[in-house]
Amino acid sequence: MRNPERRRAARLAAGLVSIVLAAAVARPVVHVVRTALRERGFSKLTPVWGPTDVEDISRLNRTRVRAMTRLPEDEAGAIEMLRRLLRDAKEQHLSVSIAGARHSMGGHTFTPDGVVVDMLPLRAMSLDDQRNLLHVQAGAKWEDVIPFLGARGLSVSIMQSDSPFTVGGSLSVNCHGWQNDRPPLASTVESFRLLLADGRIIRCSRTENSEIFSAALGGYGLLGIILDADLRVVPDARYRIERKLVPSPEYVAELDAAVRSGPVGLAFGRLNVTRRRFLEQAELTTFVRTSDARPGEPIVELAPWTVSLERWIFRGSQGSEYGKELRWSLETSFSPWFFERRTHRNQVMQTRVDLYENRDPTQTDILQEYFVPRERLEEFLRRVRAVVPAHAADLLNVTLRDVRRDDDTLLRYADGDVVALVFFFSQPRSEEADAAMQALTRELIDASLLVGGRYYLPYRLHASRKQFQRAYPKHETFFALKRAVDPDELFQNQFYRAYGPAPRAEMA
Ligand SMILES: Cc1cc2nc3c(=O)[nH]c(=O)nc-3n(C[C@H](O)[C@H](O)[C@H](O)COP(=O)(O)OP(=O)(O)OC[C@H]3O[C@@H](n4cnc5c(N)ncnc54)[C@H](O)[C@@H]3O)c2cc1C
């Protein structure tokens, strides 16, 4: 070929490559930019919190209350105020609800015309370093506990995968997180102090008031007010992050193999939610311990542009199949280049909800969680693959956690070793959408019950009374004990009214 022809052919080839590259890059860029522009019109949403009305993080249950009580920070003053409040509430036949960070979603922190106690001011903590015990007041949030422990080379033993929750709220749902091979939070509790409806304060542990210990942990604030707790803590540790794509039927075996091959300190999986490979594939992430972290190991703040980009990629998956595809391929194919490969425990546990929280005032994000025996995960997923598309629900995320048998609590969701599946849906803030979500939820609960599983209680109160009773066979013992220590049923919330001994007509 002569030179001019060769040059023309080269130009043509370069042009074609540029077009292909531009086409490959243009669509994702346009999608992310469009999401960013939509997000520019939104600001952070704070659920209504007083003086007369309240709602929780679901923003679906605005409720008028009689009064809200914010405690003073000093403990003696707070206890004095609480005792007075309990006396007055009893005299006036008012119910009392307890609120932490209000990230439960079904009115677990209030009742119509009731009194709400805001626990947030009680947030002091100290360490017994001889026994590695954290003494912490119930209103403290994990996001404050983590730096306190980190400065001493320590870390929280069991908590959620995010950190904006209070210790009291976490104990009262008996939370769990990415700590694989471990039972839920109750297993790390040495003891706690509980203020009862009659004003007495009792200490509860496995040897002292042990029945109340089992009921109040995971007891949704129905036994009394947890004032403070002694929690076992663990060393902060440095981790190497490993990621692997696995077919969903092999997830549990792959996790077990990873645990056998190295000291895994934290682990979670994320299922593919795209239509093409719906819940068929998982990305398993393990955090392999490499050494102890030093006291004061820094917790690095993400750069603002990283927060925004991650946020747009996640929020861009709402209502968009293309957005879901894009997120999955970016996070599974490119994440090793963008995300750190080394970290430490406190860094992982100090997560930021602004990476994903919904700021669209017309929408809300709803969580659900199911616990299924490890060996029946695939059977459960087969059912879910049929149920969710039939309801055309917008499922943004499903994570998998390894939770071991809970021997401590009455309302236990981990009756054996289970896989926990956290479903993250987006829905409009409307009664119709809530009713549609209820229908879907009931089918998913049935699917979990059919494989010997359970569902989690802090979210929307969509379960029927029968489903609740089947999933929590010790409910009668639990409610009997509640009535024994609180005969006037002073402590109430919407969860109690839905599933407690006095049935709400519409839930029957
Ligand atoms: C984005 C998000 C992520 C989540 N991730 C996880 C997760 O990874 N793992 C998990 O297990 N859960 C998870 N949850 C659920 C969460 O653990 C619960 O909603 C938990 O209750 C939140 O704590 P809180 O301080 O907001 O509690 P609140 O919602 O304020 O209260 C929850 C319950 O505890 C009671 N309570 C609060 N404080 C006290 C007290 N001092 N004494 C007695 N009762 C009290 C309340 O009355 C209420 O019944 C998540 C929730 C959200 C919204």
The ligand as an SDF file (V2000), in Angstrom:
LIG
                    3D

 53 58  0  0  0  0  0  0  0  0999 V2000
  -29.6450    1.8540   56.9150 C   0  0  0  0  0  0  0  0  0  0  0  0
  -29.8520    0.7900   57.9470 C   0  0  0  0  0  0  0  0  0  0  0  0
  -28.9320   -0.2410   58.0590 C   0  0  0  0  0  0  0  0  0  0  0  0
  -29.1140   -1.2520   59.0060 C   0  0  0  0  0  0  0  0  0  0  0  0
  -28.2030   -2.2560   59.0930 N   0  0  0  0  0  0  0  0  0  0  0  0
  -28.3660   -3.2260   60.0100 C   0  0  0  0  0  0  0  0  0  0  0  0
  -27.4150   -4.2760   60.1460 C   0  0  0  0  0  0  0  0  0  0  0  0
  -26.4170   -4.3260   59.4440 O   0  0  0  0  0  0  0  0  0  0  0  0
  -27.6360   -5.2250   61.0940 N   0  0  0  0  0  0  0  0  0  0  0  0
  -28.7210   -5.1890   61.9170 C   0  0  0  0  0  0  0  0  0  0  0  0
  -28.8450   -6.0770   62.7620 O   0  0  0  0  0  0  0  0  0  0  0  0
  -29.6240   -4.2080   61.8200 N   0  0  0  0  0  0  0  0  0  0  0  0
  -29.4750   -3.2300   60.8940 C   0  0  0  0  0  0  0  0  0  0  0  0
  -30.3870   -2.2260   60.8190 N   0  0  0  0  0  0  0  0  0  0  0  0
  -31.4860   -2.1930   61.7890 C   0  0  0  0  0  0  0  0  0  0  0  0
  -31.0010   -1.4760   63.0520 C   0  0  0  0  0  0  0  0  0  0  0  0
  -30.0740   -2.2800   63.7260 O   0  0  0  0  0  0  0  0  0  0  0  0
  -32.1560   -1.2130   64.0200 C   0  0  0  0  0  0  0  0  0  0  0  0
  -33.1200   -0.4190   63.4000 O   0  0  0  0  0  0  0  0  0  0  0  0
  -31.6690   -0.5570   65.3170 C   0  0  0  0  0  0  0  0  0  0  0  0
  -32.7070   -0.5210   66.2330 O   0  0  0  0  0  0  0  0  0  0  0  0
  -31.2060    0.8290   65.0840 C   0  0  0  0  0  0  0  0  0  0  0  0
  -30.7740    1.4340   66.2890 O   0  0  0  0  0  0  0  0  0  0  0  0
  -31.4530    2.7870   66.7590 P   0  0  0  0  0  0  0  0  0  0  0  0
  -30.5700    3.4260   67.7550 O   0  0  0  0  0  0  0  0  0  0  0  0
  -31.8340    3.5860   65.5790 O   0  0  0  0  0  0  0  0  0  0  0  0
  -32.7530    2.1970   67.4660 O   0  0  0  0  0  0  0  0  0  0  0  0
  -34.2620    2.8110   67.5130 P   0  0  0  0  0  0  0  0  0  0  0  0
  -34.8580    2.6610   66.1590 O   0  0  0  0  0  0  0  0  0  0  0  0
  -34.2360    4.1640   68.0870 O   0  0  0  0  0  0  0  0  0  0  0  0
  -34.9370    1.7950   68.5040 O   0  0  0  0  0  0  0  0  0  0  0  0
  -35.1250    0.4550   68.1430 C   0  0  0  0  0  0  0  0  0  0  0  0
  -35.8450   -0.2780   69.2770 C   0  0  0  0  0  0  0  0  0  0  0  0
  -35.0320   -0.2610   70.4350 O   0  0  0  0  0  0  0  0  0  0  0  0
  -35.7320    0.3060   71.5380 C   0  0  0  0  0  0  0  0  0  0  0  0
  -34.7540    1.0490   72.3390 N   0  0  0  0  0  0  0  0  0  0  0  0
  -33.9160    2.0260   71.9220 C   0  0  0  0  0  0  0  0  0  0  0  0
  -33.1400    2.4380   72.9460 N   0  0  0  0  0  0  0  0  0  0  0  0
  -33.5070    1.7170   74.0360 C   0  0  0  0  0  0  0  0  0  0  0  0
  -33.0920    1.6870   75.3980 C   0  0  0  0  0  0  0  0  0  0  0  0
  -32.1250    2.4850   75.8630 N   0  0  0  0  0  0  0  0  0  0  0  0
  -33.7070    0.8180   76.2370 N   0  0  0  0  0  0  0  0  0  0  0  0
  -34.6830   -0.0170   75.7990 C   0  0  0  0  0  0  0  0  0  0  0  0
  -35.1210   -0.0210   74.5250 N   0  0  0  0  0  0  0  0  0  0  0  0
  -34.5370    0.8280   73.6480 C   0  0  0  0  0  0  0  0  0  0  0  0
  -36.7950    1.1860   70.9130 C   0  0  0  0  0  0  0  0  0  0  0  0
  -37.8940    1.3720   71.7720 O   0  0  0  0  0  0  0  0  0  0  0  0
  -37.1550    0.3900   69.6690 C   0  0  0  0  0  0  0  0  0  0  0  0
  -38.1090   -0.5880   69.9720 O   0  0  0  0  0  0  0  0  0  0  0  0
  -30.2460   -1.2170   59.8730 C   0  0  0  0  0  0  0  0  0  0  0  0
  -31.1750   -0.1760   59.7550 C   0  0  0  0  0  0  0  0  0  0  0  0
  -30.9940    0.8120   58.8010 C   0  0  0  0  0  0  0  0  0  0  0  0
  -32.0130    1.8950   58.6690 C   0  0  0  0  0  0  0  0  0  0  0  0
  1  2  1  0
  2  3  1  0
  2 52  2  0
  3  4  2  0
  4  5  1  0
  4 50  1  0
  5  6  2  0
  6  7  1  0
  6 13  1  0
  7  8  2  0
  7  9  1  0
  9 10  1  0
 10 11  2  0
 10 12  1  0
 12 13  2  0
 13 14  1  0
 14 15  1  0
 14 50  1  0
 15 16  1  0
 16 17  1  0
 16 18  1  0
 18 19  1  0
 18 20  1  0
 20 21  1  0
 20 22  1  0
 22 23  1  0
 23 24  1  0
 24 25  2  0
 24 26  1  0
 24 27  1  0
 27 28  1  0
 28 29  2  0
 28 30  1  0
 28 31  1  0
 31 32  1  0
 32 33  1  0
 33 34  1  0
 33 48  1  0
 34 35  1  0
 35 36  1  0
 35 46  1  0
 36 37  1  0
 36 45  1  0
 37 38  2  0
 38 39  1  0
 39 40  1  0
 39 45  2  0
 40 41  1  0
 40 42  2  0
 42 43  1  0
 43 44  2  0
 44 45  1  0
 46 47  1  0
 46 48  1  0
 48 49  1  0
 50 51  2  0
 51 52  1  0
 52 53  1  0
M  END
$$$$
